[in-house]
Amino acid sequence: MENTWLSWAKRLQSVASTGLHYSRDEYDKERYDEVAAIANEMLSALGNVPIARIQDLVSDFAKGYATPKVDVRGAIIEGDKILLVREVSDGLWTLPGGFADVGLSPGENIVKEIWEEATLRVEATAVYGLRHKAKHGYDPDVRDFYKIFFICEHAEPSQPRPGPEITEVDFFGLDELPALSTDRVLEKDIVAAFAFKNDSRSIALFD
């Protein structure tokens, strides 16, 4: 679970963002600017990072009603193994995926991400999980977002190859998982993919 102070700071930042977007009174804008500054100072202190970095992470600040971002992840299972990709950014392994792009559906986004990261043409066949990142043991994040997990199947036969932001791709069994990028995926997300795939009566997990 997310640190309580981190959760409060993110909510304050969200209130300030929405308030600044909709406010027309200059005095109200000053108050929301002050709330935003306090929230950013809190986030900076909690994450031990410069305030400028905090501001850069929230690129849509005060540009509309503040809502969570969306992250999509895809599970491709062959027999008793699952496809993982190794990120250039941290050298750790994860289910392929990333932040959803505007203009594409969630399913279209995961198909695009898997092509870009593993050079595989797939179809998204089911959603097996919908998680709020802050409610689970992922690395702390100043951004707030939902994670959508898909079961995916090959659309055409091919072998995976790493894309530009990936150094390796490979299939792993549950008893041989490599070091995971816990900012992106947890072992329980992978376990849940196998459970859903192996039981046609499974119901998608959600928070």
N, C-alpha and C positions, 0 to 999 in steps of 0.2 A: 504494500500500500504506500501511496505517496506521502511524504512528510507533510504534516498538517500545516506548517508555516508556508511551505511551497504552494500548497493548495490555496491557502488564503491569499497569498501574493498574486497568484495567477488570476484569481477571481477579481481582485482589486484592479488589476491591469485590464481585464475584460470590461469591467464597469466603466473605467476611464476611457477605453477605446470607443465603446458604444456611445458614451456621453458626449465625447468630443465630436463624433460624427453627426449626431443629431442636434446638438446645442446650437442655438442662435444668439443667446445672450452672452456677452463678453465676460461677465463676471462668472457665469457658470463654466465657461471654457477655462478660465483661470483656475477654478476649483478642480476641474477634471485633470488639467495639466499637473496640478500639485499631487493629486491622487496617483497619476501615472508615474510621476517622478519618485514618489515613495515606494510604489510597487516595484519599479525597476531597481531601486536601491536594495530592497529586500531580496529580489531575485538574484541580483549581483552578489550580495553577501552570502546567500544560501549556496550559490553555485561557485563562489570564489572566482568569478570571471568579470571582466570590465563591463561597465554599464553599456558602453557602445555595442558590445557583442550582444547583450540582451535586446537592445533596440533593433539590431540587424536581424535577429531571429524572428521578430514579429513584423514581417514586411507589410502586412495589411492593416497595421495599427491605425485606428480612427478612419478607416476607409469604408466602414459599413457596420452592420450589427455583428458583434464579436461571436463567432461560433467555432467549434472544434474543427481542426483539419482532419483529413482522412488519409490513412495509410493502408495500402492493400498488400497482402502476402499470399503466395500461391504454393500449394503442396502438390507435387507430382510424385506419386508413389508407384514404384515398380516392384512387385513381389513384396519382400519385407524390407525394402530400402526406400529412402526419400531423397529427393534432390535438394542439395544445399549449394549455396554460392559463397565464395570468400571475397569479402569487400576489400577494395584497395585502401579505403579510408582508415580502417582499424585493424586489418589483417585477420578478422574473425569471420565466422560462418553464420549464415542466416538463410531462411526461406527467401527466394527471390521476391522482390517487390519494392515499393517505395511510396512516396506521397502521390495521391491521385491528381491528375491533370484536369483542369477545367475543360469542359466540352466533351468529355468521355464518360461513359457509364462506369460504375465500379468494375463490372466484368470486362469491359473494353480496356480499362486501365491495367488490370492484372495481366491480360494477354499481351499488352504492349510491354510491360515491365519484364516479363519472362523472355520475350524475344530480345529485348535490349541487354539483359543480364546473362542469359544462358543460350541465346540463339536457337530457341525452340519455338515452333508453332504449336500453340495449345488452344484448347477450349476450356472455359470455366464452366464446370458442370454443377457445382453446389457451393453454398456458403456453409462452412462448418463452425465458424466462430465470429462473434462481433464483440470486441473488448474495448473498454475505456482504459487507455494506457495507465492512467493515474491510479487505477484500482488494483494493479498487479505489480509484480516484482521487477518490472523493466527499470532500466537506468532512469534516474530523475530527469525531467525535461521541463524547461520553462514554457514550452508550448503545450497546448492541450489538444489531444486528438484521439479519434477512434481508429481501431485497427480491425480491418475486415479480412478474414482468412477464407480462402477458396480452395476447394478440391479442383485440380485441373487435370486434363487428359491430353495426350498427344493428338494433334490435328493431322499430323503427317509424320511418317517415320524419319527420325534424324537423331544424331548424337549431339549432346549439349557441348557448347564451346563458350568460353568466357567472353563477355562483352567488355567494352572499354573501361568500366568502373569495377570490374571483377578480375581477380587473379586466377581463380580456380573454380571449377564446378565438378561435383562428384555426387554419387549416391551413397548414403550411409544407413546402416541399421540402427535401431534404438540403442543397442548395446555398444555402439562404436561412434557415438556422436562426437564431433570435434568441439573445440572451444567455440561457444556461441557468442554472437554479438547481442548481448542482452539489452541493448538499446532498441533492438529490432525484433528479437524473437526469444522466447523462453522454451525450455525443454518441454514444458507442459503443452505448448502450442503444437509441437511436433507429435507428442503422444496423442493429443486430441485428434490430429489429422488421421493417424492410423485407426483410432477407435471409430471415427466416423466412416472411414473408407470400408472398414471390415464389418459394419453393421448397418444394413439398409434401413433399419428402424431408428437410427440415430437422429437426434434433434440438435440443431445448431446451438452452440453455447452463446450466451449473451449476458451483458451486465445490465 
